[in-house]
Amino acid sequence: MQYYLSLLGFAAIDSVNLLAFAVIAGLWLTSAGRGVPFAPRAARFTGGAFCGIVLLSLVSVWVIGNNQEFVRSLFHNLWAMVALGLIGLVITVMGLRKPAEAKEESVEAPLTQNVLQKFGIMVTGVVLGIIQSATSAPFAAGMVLISFAESPWWSKLLQILFFAIIAILPSTALIIALARVRSGGIGAATRRIDRFLSYGRVAGRALTLVVGLALLILAAVRITQLTGVLS
């Protein structure tokens, strides 16, 4: 049970993807302006993100699973723990830093009109899903957890699908919320978008701070153990 709760926690942290939220919001704004259906376009984007997460997960679990000894050796390497501490420090600083206020509307429209039209909605979702997960410490921790689990391949595949589903739940919730707004209700949709992104920023900062502090504590404990300072 503890294993699945840990996996759920990593996936929940990884699910806070402000870039995906902004793209979905931009899709609603452009769809409302053109009078085209919003939900199918947003579903293709989120489906692409889901596929991107699954693809990167499969590759990550395969690579880590075939290099378990090397991964274990990093946990006993002093310089690797120092690097982990530095990463944790950077992440902690990012969590403590107050983001500057920005108007999403000025960014989302060009993004949806140019990038999505050029590469396709689903392909863009795949790429963003891969990029967001590849730069996520909780995603990496989840993949290590799955890779080291003593379970058959089909069980690991189910765990990957479980992780990916949890990771896209907030985006799905935003799509459902915006799909219920009439195309003419720009004001209502904008308020929902602003509220959702505001909650996302707060959650993102809090979770970033938690991850950074966790890495700092882990690195500090391992460095103390490896150097024998308290012995």
Disulfide bonds with the S-S distance in Angstrom:
none
